[in-house]
Amino acid sequence: MAGMNGREALTAIRAAGCKSPAILCSGYISSSEYGAYEDSFDGFLQKPFRRHELEKVLAQVTHLKGPRTN
């Protein structure tokens, strides 16, 4: 969504009623910095990533009871 960062876009998507899990993919933050976003997103992928890393995070988020609501 133009003019928004990832967290703002996710907040707008959640406000519209979407309950799908959300994965943050970034080449700018590291997994150690992900903690600042952990309350919003259901998973994290550091770019560039390999297929097995994508499969792992998809397996993790699809086993959640539901998306975060905040």
C-alpha positions as CSV (number, residue, x, y, z in Angstrom):
1,M,0.0,0.0,0.0
2,A,1.6,3.2,-1.2
3,G,2.9,5.5,1.5
4,M,2.8,2.9,4.3
5,N,5.4,0.8,5.9
6,G,4.8,-2.9,6.4
7,R,3.3,-2.6,9.9
8,E,0.9,0.1,8.8
9,A,-0.1,-1.9,5.7
10,L,-0.8,-4.9,7.9
11,T,-2.8,-2.9,10.3
12,A,-5.0,-1.6,7.4
13,I,-5.3,-5.1,6.0
14,R,-6.4,-6.5,9.4
15,A,-8.9,-3.6,9.8
16,A,-10.4,-4.7,6.5
17,G,-11.1,-8.1,8.0
18,C,-8.3,-10.2,6.6
19,K,-7.3,-12.9,9.1
20,S,-4.6,-14.7,7.1
21,P,-1.2,-15.1,8.7
22,A,1.4,-12.4,7.7
23,I,5.1,-13.0,7.1
24,L,7.5,-10.1,7.1
25,C,10.2,-10.5,4.3
26,S,13.0,-8.0,4.5
27,G,16.5,-7.5,3.3
28,Y,16.9,-4.5,5.6
29,I,16.4,-5.9,9.0
30,S,18.0,-9.0,10.5
31,S,16.3,-11.8,12.4
32,S,17.7,-10.3,15.6
33,E,15.9,-7.0,14.9
34,Y,12.6,-8.8,14.1
35,G,11.6,-8.5,17.7
36,A,10.4,-5.0,17.1
37,Y,7.9,-6.4,14.5
38,E,7.1,-9.7,16.2
39,D,3.8,-8.3,17.8
40,S,2.4,-7.6,14.3
41,F,3.7,-10.4,12.0
42,D,3.3,-14.1,12.3
43,G,6.7,-15.0,10.8
44,F,9.9,-13.6,9.4
45,L,12.1,-14.3,6.3
46,Q,15.4,-12.6,5.8
47,K,16.1,-11.8,2.1
48,P,17.5,-13.4,0.2
49,F,16.1,-16.7,1.4
50,R,16.2,-20.3,0.1
51,R,13.3,-22.5,-0.7
52,H,13.7,-24.6,2.5
53,E,13.6,-21.4,4.6
54,L,10.3,-20.4,3.0
55,E,8.9,-23.8,3.5
56,K,9.9,-23.7,7.2
57,V,8.2,-20.4,7.9
58,L,5.1,-21.4,5.9
59,A,4.8,-24.5,8.0
60,Q,5.2,-22.5,11.2
61,V,2.5,-19.9,10.3
62,T,0.0,-22.4,8.9
63,H,0.1,-24.3,12.3
64,L,-0.9,-21.2,14.2
65,K,-4.3,-21.2,15.8
66,G,-5.0,-17.9,14.0
67,P,-3.4,-14.5,13.1
68,R,-2.4,-12.0,15.7
69,T,-5.0,-9.3,16.2
70,N,-2.8,-6.4,17.2
